């Protein structure tokens, strides 16, 4: 019966709606962003579950039974606070063991090769940019299917579908009409103007 409580229905229903919304609005090739986002969530759920099961396995003796412990601790406000704090510390420690995604991702190799060039070009063409790091974030968003993918921070990265073609680290776009005729060509415009 616990699975049919309001909060469970809200969580499962909300997750389903969010997943479907992401799937049908995903602009990436073959819904890759939705799939990678879903894998990240699954890894987070696995980390929480693994931390919970490990805590239960490590504290399998009677005096550490969580229900009994909190009944005893709740007899005094300070005891309840200390019990909750101890449980939180143990749980966070276990989460750190089981959730490597919580740590920072590695820096893409292409950044070391082209990061200084990006900074130089930004200072040359857009010296008053309010937050130059956004340009690096844009390149990562547009060209990195994953941090280790071949196209990540790669000037020759290319993604082509029937409706558009993205080229380079920033995925400069050519777009096509449904009949295959050219709708616009930002790459040609950049070549002409620069």
MORA-V654099 format. One record per residue. N is the residue number from 0. NEAR is the number of other ideal C-beta (glycine too) atoms within 12 Angstrom. Layout:
n=N near=NEAR
n=N near=NEAR
This chain:
n=0 near=5
n=1 near=8
n=2 near=10
n=3 near=12
n=4 near=11
n=5 near=12
n=6 near=12
n=7 near=14
n=8 near=15
n=9 near=14
n=10 near=16
n=11 near=16
n=12 near=15
n=13 near=15
n=14 near=19
n=15 near=15
n=16 near=15
n=17 near=19
n=18 near=21
n=19 near=16
n=20 near=14
n=21 near=22
n=22 near=20
n=23 near=12
n=24 near=13
n=25 near=19
n=26 near=21
n=27 near=23
n=28 near=22
n=29 near=14
n=30 near=18
n=31 near=22
n=32 near=22
n=33 near=23
n=34 near=20
n=35 near=23
n=36 near=22
n=37 near=22
n=38 near=16
n=39 near=20
n=40 near=20
n=41 near=18
n=42 near=20
n=43 near=20
n=44 near=20
n=45 near=20
n=46 near=26
n=47 near=22
n=48 near=19
n=49 near=22
n=50 near=27
n=51 near=21
n=52 near=17
n=53 near=22
n=54 near=26
n=55 near=19
n=56 near=13
n=57 near=16
n=58 near=22
n=59 near=13
n=60 near=12
n=61 near=11
n=62 near=11
n=63 near=20
n=64 near=16
n=65 near=23
n=66 near=14
n=67 near=16
n=68 near=23
n=69 near=20
n=70 near=14
n=71 near=18
n=72 near=22
n=73 near=17
n=74 near=13
n=75 near=13
n=76 near=11
n=77 near=12
n=78 near=17
n=79 near=18
n=80 near=15
n=81 near=18
n=82 near=26
n=83 near=19
n=84 near=15
n=85 near=21
n=86 near=24
n=87 near=16
n=88 near=15
n=89 near=24
n=90 near=28
n=91 near=19
n=92 near=17
n=93 near=26
n=94 near=27
n=95 near=18
n=96 near=19
n=97 near=25
n=98 near=24
n=99 near=17
n=100 near=21
n=101 near=18
n=102 near=12
n=103 near=8
n=104 near=16
n=105 near=16
n=106 near=18
n=107 near=29
n=108 near=18
n=109 near=30
n=110 near=27
n=111 near=15
n=112 near=16
n=113 near=29
n=114 near=23
n=115 near=14
n=116 near=20
n=117 near=31
n=118 near=20
n=119 near=15
n=120 near=21
n=121 near=24
n=122 near=15
n=123 near=13
n=124 near=16
n=125 near=16
n=126 near=12
n=127 near=9
n=128 near=18
n=129 near=10
n=130 near=12
n=131 near=22
n=132 near=16
n=133 near=16
n=134 near=28
n=135 near=31
n=136 near=19
n=137 near=22
n=138 near=34
n=139 near=32
n=140 near=21
n=141 near=29
n=142 near=33
n=143 near=34
n=144 near=26
n=145 near=20
n=146 near=21
n=147 near=16
n=148 near=20
n=149 near=18
n=150 near=30
n=151 near=31
n=152 near=37
n=153 near=28
n=154 near=20
n=155 near=17
n=156 near=28
n=157 near=23
n=158 near=30
n=159 near=16
n=160 near=18
n=161 near=12
n=162 near=21
n=163 near=27
n=164 near=26
n=165 near=29
n=166 near=26
n=167 near=28
n=168 near=34
n=169 near=30
n=170 near=35
n=171 near=28
n=172 near=27
n=173 near=28
n=174 near=23
n=175 near=18
n=176 near=13
n=177 near=10
n=178 near=9
n=179 near=13
n=180 near=12
n=181 near=18
n=182 near=16
n=183 near=18
n=184 near=19
n=185 near=23
n=186 near=23
n=187 near=17
n=188 near=14
n=189 near=17
n=190 near=13
n=191 near=9
n=192 near=9
n=193 near=12
